[in-house]
Amino acid sequence: EIVLTQSPATLSLSPGERATLSCRASQSVSSYLAWYQQKPGQAPRLLIYDASNRATGIPARFSGSGSGADFSLTISSLEPEDFAVYYCQQRSSWPRTFGQGTKLEIK
Amino acid sequence: EVQLVQSGAEVKKPGESLKISCKGSGYSFTSYWIGWVRQMPGKGLEWMGIIYPGDSDTRYSPSFQGQVTISADKSISTAYLQFSSLKASDTAMYYCARTMSGTYYFDYWGQGTLVTVSS
């Protein structure tokens, strides 16, 4: 089973700042990695798929990069609604797995 | 409009059985995988398993294999997650979600079903 390790566990930033979240896989997942956003009391929302493709309706301030075992999600300028928990997920091998999440909180 | 509507919250006792549902609409139900994701209170997302309603091909995470059963009834566009003997540790929010075409990422999610197991 591929283990995804996200860092940091918590990231404290202010609106307007740039956020960079990391996801590292225990083995290569090629580019088969997605990012999700989850706000309290809501289901997750797909942001990025296959490492760098924005899902439908996702603002351009969200971008993904990486391949192999190291990936990043960048939010170029934080909006108040971006403070949430972010998860990565791989589809390279069975079972599909999620990272443990990074909480992005307002500083 | 694609929608996944899950059954309502459940309160059960340890040892009881339970089957929760997820009804899809607004798309071809038999053409997309449907998965189940667990979220224990205050914790992260856990990938449980997935089913292709077109032919009932089902894959489980080893962590959940034998603990739950995933099924689907394509005649009514509904997927199910079944527990045969609930434990307190099954207390969680359970989400169903549809995979994006050609991938195994979840692009549409149900609203979640909260299952509480308590004596």
Interface residues (C-beta under 8 A of the other chain):
Chain A: E1 A34 Y36 Q38 A43 P44 R45 L46 Y49 D50 A55 T56 V85 Y87 Q89 R91 W94 P95 R96 T97 F98 G99 Q100 G101
Chain B: G35 V37 G44 L45 E46 W47 G49 I50 R59 Y60 S61 P62 S63 Y95 A97 M100 T103 Y104 Y105 F106 D107 W109 G110 Q111 G112
